[in-house]
């Protein structure tokens, strides 16, 4: 599998609407923006940002490891179709 395919798959998973509910995304970005506005002048701000990036990457790679490269569902993530490049199944349509 080439690098293009890996990057494409990572982006499909990251942008999947089933990966995180909309309310969670809105709340997450509201908290991030609020924290930046409030703490940006703190002397240790850059360390907090670096720590948040490190935690985020660790969590991402942990989830990737547990889902075997986004090919198997694990603990709340079940959008295997998106990772495989197939259009996601609509939950309201029966086959």
PLY file of the C-alpha trace (Angstrom):
ply
format ascii 1.0
element vertex 95
property float x
property float y
property float z
element edge 94
property int vertex1
property int vertex2
end_header
0.00 0.00 0.00
1.47 3.35 -1.04
1.79 6.46 1.05
-1.03 8.11 -0.92
-3.43 5.34 0.07
-2.44 5.53 3.74
-2.85 9.31 3.85
-6.15 9.09 1.96
-7.44 6.46 4.41
-6.32 8.50 7.43
-8.15 11.56 6.08
-11.31 9.55 5.35
-11.32 8.25 8.92
-10.54 11.67 10.40
-13.35 13.33 8.45
-15.88 10.53 8.89
-19.15 11.76 10.31
-19.48 8.55 12.31
-16.08 8.92 14.01
-17.30 11.68 16.34
-20.82 13.02 16.71
-21.38 16.63 15.66
-22.15 17.75 19.22
-18.81 16.34 20.37
-16.90 18.13 17.61
-18.58 21.44 18.43
-17.90 21.02 22.14
-14.29 19.97 21.52
-13.53 23.03 19.38
-15.34 25.35 21.79
-13.16 24.07 24.64
-9.97 24.35 22.55
-10.71 27.91 21.39
-11.73 29.00 24.89
-8.56 27.53 26.40
-6.37 29.26 23.80
-8.05 32.64 24.40
-7.82 32.35 28.18
-4.33 30.87 28.54
-2.41 32.19 25.52
-0.47 34.73 27.59
0.56 32.22 30.26
4.33 31.59 30.34
3.85 27.84 30.02
1.30 28.01 27.18
3.57 26.47 24.55
4.29 23.52 26.86
0.57 22.91 27.30
0.11 23.01 23.51
3.00 20.58 22.97
1.57 18.31 25.67
-1.88 18.37 24.05
-0.38 17.50 20.66
1.61 14.64 22.21
-1.47 13.25 23.96
-3.53 13.58 20.77
-0.96 11.75 18.65
-0.54 9.04 21.28
-4.29 8.52 21.43
-4.55 8.48 17.62
-1.83 5.87 17.19
-3.21 3.80 20.06
-6.65 3.72 18.39
-5.03 2.94 15.05
-3.15 0.05 16.65
-6.29 -1.33 18.34
-8.30 -1.11 15.10
-5.45 -2.68 13.11
-5.09 0.31 10.81
-8.79 1.23 10.81
-9.79 -2.20 9.49
-11.58 -3.55 12.59
-14.03 -1.86 14.94
-12.92 -1.18 18.50
-14.55 0.63 21.46
-16.82 3.20 19.90
-15.29 3.33 16.44
-17.13 1.19 13.91
-16.81 3.07 10.62
-14.81 0.34 8.89
-16.54 1.08 5.57
-15.13 4.59 5.44
-11.61 3.38 6.16
-11.89 0.77 3.42
-12.86 3.44 0.89
-16.45 2.28 0.59
-19.29 4.75 1.10
-20.62 4.49 4.66
-23.79 2.50 5.20
-26.83 4.49 6.12
-28.23 3.16 9.40
-31.81 3.89 8.30
-31.62 1.69 5.18
-32.01 -2.07 5.51
-30.34 -4.41 3.07
0 1
1 2
2 3
3 4
4 5
5 6
6 7
7 8
8 9
9 10
10 11
11 12
12 13
13 14
14 15
15 16
16 17
17 18
18 19
19 20
20 21
21 22
22 23
23 24
24 25
25 26
26 27
27 28
28 29
29 30
30 31
31 32
32 33
33 34
34 35
35 36
36 37
37 38
38 39
39 40
40 41
41 42
42 43
43 44
44 45
45 46
46 47
47 48
48 49
49 50
50 51
51 52
52 53
53 54
54 55
55 56
56 57
57 58
58 59
59 60
60 61
61 62
62 63
63 64
64 65
65 66
66 67
67 68
68 69
69 70
70 71
71 72
72 73
73 74
74 75
75 76
76 77
77 78
78 79
79 80
80 81
81 82
82 83
83 84
84 85
85 86
86 87
87 88
88 89
89 90
90 91
91 92
92 93
93 94
